[in-house]
Amino acid sequence: MDANPERLAGTWHIVCSSFPMWRSGRRTDATFTYTPLPSRSSGAPRMRDEVAYRVRGRTRRIPGTDTRLTSRPGTVYRWRGKGLLAVLTSVWEVRETGGDDAWAVIAFTRSPLTPAGVDVVVRADRLTDRAVLAEAKAAAGRYEAEPLPLPDSGSASA
C-alpha cells in the first residue's frame, strides 16, 4: 500500500487504539490532520501532521512534520515535533487501508514518550458511515486495538 501525502491528506478520527493515552478516557476526540508540503532537496515526500484532542473541554494540539522514509519498504514516515517538541521523533507506517481510503491502520514504533502501538483512523467525512466503522473495527481486532468513544455519539458502537 503506497500512501503518499496527497492520499493521506485531510482529517482522520482515531476510532480504535492500543495506546493507553487514548484508552484512558482523559484525552478524547483525537484526530490526525495531514497536509502535504513541498519536498526538500532529498526529494522525500513530506506533510504537516497535527494531532488534536480534548482534555476537560479544551482542545490540545501537537504539531509536527512527517517525512517519508523512501529507503524502507511500505509506507513509512518519520515524525518530528515542532517548536519545543522538535527534539522528539517517532516512526510510523500505514499497515492497511479500507475501500476508498475511508479508514487506515497506522502502527507506531516505541518513542521516548510512548509505547509501540496501533491507531485505527476513519476520515472525518466518513465517521457516520456504519459500514466504514464496522470495517475499521474489524481491522482493529487484527491489531488488538480497542474501540474509543466517537465524538458525537459518546459510544464507539456501530
C-alpha positions in Angstrom: 0.0 0.0 0.0 1.5 3.3 -1.0 0.1 6.2 1.0 1.7 9.4 -0.2 0.9 12.7 1.4 -1.8 13.5 -1.1 -3.6 10.2 -0.4 -3.4 10.8 3.4 -4.4 14.5 3.2 -7.3 15.5 5.4 -8.6 14.9 8.9 -8.8 11.4 10.4 -10.6 10.5 13.7 -9.0 7.8 15.9 -11.8 5.2 16.4 -9.8 2.3 17.9 -6.4 2.3 19.6 -3.9 0.2 21.6 -2.4 3.3 23.1 -3.0 3.9 26.9 -3.1 7.7 26.2 -6.3 7.4 24.1 -7.8 4.4 26.0 -7.7 6.1 29.4 -10.6 8.4 28.6 -8.7 11.5 29.8 -8.0 12.6 26.2 -11.0 12.4 23.8 -12.0 13.3 20.3 -8.5 12.6 18.9 -7.7 13.4 15.3 -4.8 13.5 12.9 -4.7 16.1 10.2 -2.3 15.7 7.3 -1.4 18.5 4.9 1.1 17.8 2.0 4.2 20.0 2.0 6.8 20.7 -0.8 9.6 18.1 -0.8 13.0 19.1 0.3 16.2 18.7 -1.6 16.2 15.0 -0.7 13.0 14.6 -2.7 11.3 12.7 0.1 7.6 13.4 0.4 6.6 15.4 3.5 3.4 16.6 5.2 2.4 18.7 8.1 0.9 16.5 10.9 -1.3 17.9 13.6 -2.6 15.7 16.4 -5.6 17.3 18.2 -7.6 16.0 21.2 -9.7 17.4 24.0 -8.9 17.4 27.7 -11.6 18.7 30.1 -13.3 20.6 27.3 -10.1 22.2 25.9 -8.5 21.3 22.6 -4.8 20.5 22.7 -2.6 20.3 19.6 0.7 18.5 18.9 2.2 19.9 15.7 4.9 18.1 13.7 6.2 17.2 10.2 6.2 13.7 8.6 9.0 12.8 6.1 8.6 9.6 4.1 11.4 7.1 4.6 11.7 6.1 1.0 14.6 3.7 1.7 12.2 1.4 3.7 9.6 -0.9 2.2 6.0 0.0 2.7 4.6 3.4 3.7 6.9 4.5 6.5 7.2 8.1 7.8 9.4 9.8 10.5 7.5 12.3 12.6 9.4 15.2 14.1 7.8 17.6 16.6 7.6 21.4 16.1 8.8 24.1 18.4 9.6 22.7 21.9 8.8 19.2 20.6 11.5 19.4 17.8 13.8 17.1 19.8 11.1 14.3 19.6 10.8 11.9 16.7 8.9 8.7 16.1 8.4 6.3 13.1 5.0 5.2 11.9 3.6 3.3 9.0 0.3 2.7 7.2 -0.4 -1.1 7.6 -3.8 -1.2 5.9 -6.4 1.0 4.3 -10.1 0.4 3.6 -12.0 0.9 0.4 -11.8 4.4 -1.0 -9.2 5.1 1.8 -12.1 5.6 4.2 -10.1 4.1 7.1 -6.5 3.2 7.8 -4.4 1.2 10.3 -1.4 3.2 11.5 1.4 1.5 13.5 3.9 3.4 15.6 7.2 2.3 16.9 8.2 3.0 20.5 9.3 6.5 21.2 10.8 8.1 24.4 7.3 9.2 25.4 5.1 6.4 24.1 5.0 2.6 23.7 4.7 1.0 20.3 1.1 0.7 19.3 -1.7 1.0 16.7 -4.4 3.5 15.9 -7.3 2.8 13.5 -8.5 6.0 12.0 -11.5 7.0 9.9 -11.8 10.0 7.6 -13.8 12.8 9.2 -16.4 12.8 6.3 -16.9 9.0 6.8 -17.3 8.9 10.5 -21.1 8.4 10.4 -20.9 5.6 7.8 -21.8 2.4 9.8 -20.2 0.1 7.2 -16.9 2.0 7.2 -16.9 1.9 11.1 -17.6 -1.8 11.0 -14.7 -2.4 8.6 -12.4 -0.3 10.7 -13.3 -2.1 13.9 -12.8 -5.5 12.2 -9.3 -4.3 11.2 -8.7 -3.1 14.8 -9.4 -6.6 16.0 -6.4 -7.9 14.0 -4.1 -5.4 15.9 -5.6 -5.6 19.4 -6.8 -2.0 19.2 -9.9 -1.3 21.3 -12.8 0.9 20.2 -12.9 4.5 21.5 -16.0 6.7 22.1 -17.0 8.6 18.9 -17.2 12.4 19.1 -20.9 12.9 18.7 -22.4 9.6 19.9 -20.4 9.1 23.1 -20.1 5.4 22.1 -17.9 3.5 19.6 -20.7 1.1 18.8 -21.9 0.9 15.2 
